Amino acid sequence: MNHALPRARLPTGVQTFREVRTENLCYVDKTHFACQLSRQGKHYFLSRPRRFGKSLFVSTLKALFEGRRDLFHGLAADDQWDWSVRRPVARLSFASGHYTKPDGLHHNLLRQLNLQRLASDITLSEVEGADRFAELLVKLHY
């Protein structure tokens, strides 16, 4: 008679922490590192090989800062994080886009800022990229 526990599926191709947790996929808890990073230093450059979990880790950070405690039950961050504080998150990705033309990066960033604006139902008056990003951050915060 086989009494083995059911195995969780591997999160192959999954890049969002929410999906890993809500779909009960296999997850190696690295949330203590996320908590540690948030308490130390100021700026980080995450350099890892392709397909090595950068997007999933950034998604984990996003869920932490947004105060999604429901996703962290049973993980290290559950009792290490101040869940009473929620912080706005603006996530920009360079994974897709056309960067062969000189203005490709600029257009990609403006498109992503617009998507974040729409998702948050915010009106932005600034037109230029850096000013628009700064305005988005301020309005997300308040």
C-alpha positions as CSV (number, residue, x, y, z in Angstrom):
1,M,0.0,0.0,0.0
2,N,1.4,3.4,-1.0
3,H,1.0,6.1,1.7
4,A,3.1,8.7,0.0
5,L,1.9,12.3,0.2
6,P,0.9,13.8,-3.1
7,R,3.7,15.7,-4.8
8,A,3.4,19.4,-5.6
9,R,3.9,20.2,-9.3
10,L,7.0,22.0,-10.3
11,P,6.4,25.6,-11.3
12,T,8.0,25.2,-14.8
13,G,7.5,28.5,-16.7
14,V,5.6,30.2,-13.8
15,Q,6.9,33.6,-13.0
16,T,4.5,35.0,-10.5
17,F,4.6,34.2,-6.7
18,R,0.8,34.5,-6.5
19,E,0.4,31.7,-9.0
20,V,3.0,29.4,-7.3
21,R,1.2,29.8,-4.0
22,T,-2.4,29.7,-5.1
23,E,-1.9,26.7,-7.4
24,N,0.0,24.9,-4.6
25,L,3.1,24.5,-6.8
26,C,6.5,23.3,-5.4
27,Y,8.3,26.3,-3.8
28,V,11.6,26.5,-2.0
29,D,11.1,29.2,0.6
30,K,13.5,32.1,0.0
31,T,11.4,34.7,1.6
32,H,13.9,35.1,4.5
33,F,16.3,36.5,1.9
34,A,13.7,38.9,0.6
35,C,13.1,40.2,4.2
36,Q,16.8,40.5,4.7
37,L,17.3,42.5,1.5
38,S,14.6,44.9,2.5
39,R,16.3,45.7,5.8
40,Q,19.8,46.1,4.4
41,G,21.2,48.3,1.7
42,K,19.4,50.5,-0.7
43,H,19.9,49.4,-4.3
44,Y,20.4,45.9,-5.7
45,F,21.3,44.5,-9.0
46,L,20.0,41.0,-9.4
47,S,22.2,39.1,-11.8
48,R,21.5,35.5,-12.4
49,P,21.5,33.3,-15.6
50,R,18.4,33.1,-17.8
51,R,15.6,30.9,-16.4
52,F,17.0,31.1,-12.9
53,G,14.1,32.6,-11.0
54,K,14.7,36.4,-11.2
55,S,11.1,37.1,-12.2
56,L,9.7,34.9,-9.5
57,F,11.9,36.5,-6.9
58,V,10.9,40.0,-8.0
59,S,7.3,38.9,-8.0
60,T,7.8,37.7,-4.4
61,L,9.2,41.1,-3.4
62,K,6.2,42.8,-5.0
63,A,3.8,40.6,-3.0
64,L,5.7,41.4,0.2
65,F,5.7,45.2,-0.3
66,E,2.0,45.1,-1.3
67,G,1.2,43.4,2.0
68,R,-0.2,40.1,0.5
69,R,0.1,38.2,3.7
70,D,-2.4,35.6,2.4
71,L,0.4,34.3,0.1
72,F,3.0,33.9,2.8
73,H,1.3,31.7,5.3
74,G,3.8,29.0,6.4
75,L,6.8,30.8,4.9
76,A,9.6,32.5,6.7
77,A,8.3,36.0,5.9
78,D,5.0,35.3,7.6
79,D,6.4,36.2,11.0
80,Q,9.4,38.4,9.8
81,W,7.5,41.1,7.8
82,D,5.6,44.1,9.1
83,W,2.2,43.4,7.4
84,S,0.7,46.6,8.7
85,V,2.7,48.6,6.2
86,R,1.8,48.5,2.5
87,R,4.0,50.1,-0.2
88,P,3.2,50.8,-3.8
89,V,5.1,48.8,-6.4
90,A,5.8,49.8,-9.9
91,R,7.4,46.8,-11.7
92,L,9.1,47.4,-15.0
93,S,10.4,44.5,-17.2
94,F,12.9,44.5,-20.0
95,A,12.1,40.9,-20.9
96,S,10.1,41.9,-24.0
97,G,10.4,44.8,-26.3
98,H,12.1,45.8,-29.5
99,Y,15.5,47.2,-28.6
100,T,17.0,47.2,-32.1
101,K,15.9,50.8,-32.8
102,P,17.2,53.7,-30.8
103,D,13.9,54.7,-29.4
104,G,12.8,51.1,-28.5
105,L,13.6,51.3,-24.9
106,H,11.9,54.6,-24.5
107,H,8.7,53.3,-26.1
108,N,8.7,50.2,-24.1
109,L,9.1,52.1,-20.8
110,L,6.3,54.5,-21.7
111,R,4.0,51.6,-22.7
112,Q,4.7,49.9,-19.3
113,L,4.1,53.1,-17.4
114,N,0.8,53.5,-19.2
115,L,-0.2,49.9,-18.4
116,Q,0.6,50.5,-14.7
117,R,-1.4,53.8,-14.8
118,L,-4.4,52.0,-16.3
119,A,-4.2,49.1,-13.8
120,S,-4.2,51.6,-10.9
121,D,-6.8,53.9,-12.4
122,I,-4.4,56.9,-12.2
123,T,-4.3,60.0,-14.4
124,L,-0.8,61.2,-15.3
125,S,-0.1,64.7,-16.6
126,E,3.7,64.3,-17.3
127,V,4.7,63.3,-20.8
128,E,8.4,62.5,-20.6
129,G,9.5,59.1,-19.3
130,A,11.4,60.0,-16.1
131,D,8.9,62.7,-15.1
132,R,6.0,60.3,-15.9
133,F,7.6,57.5,-13.8
134,A,8.2,59.9,-10.9
135,E,4.5,61.1,-11.0
136,L,3.3,57.5,-11.2
137,L,5.3,56.6,-8.0
138,V,4.0,59.6,-6.1
139,K,0.4,58.9,-7.1
140,L,0.7,55.2,-6.3
141,H,2.0,56.1,-2.9
142,Y,-1.0,58.4,-2.0
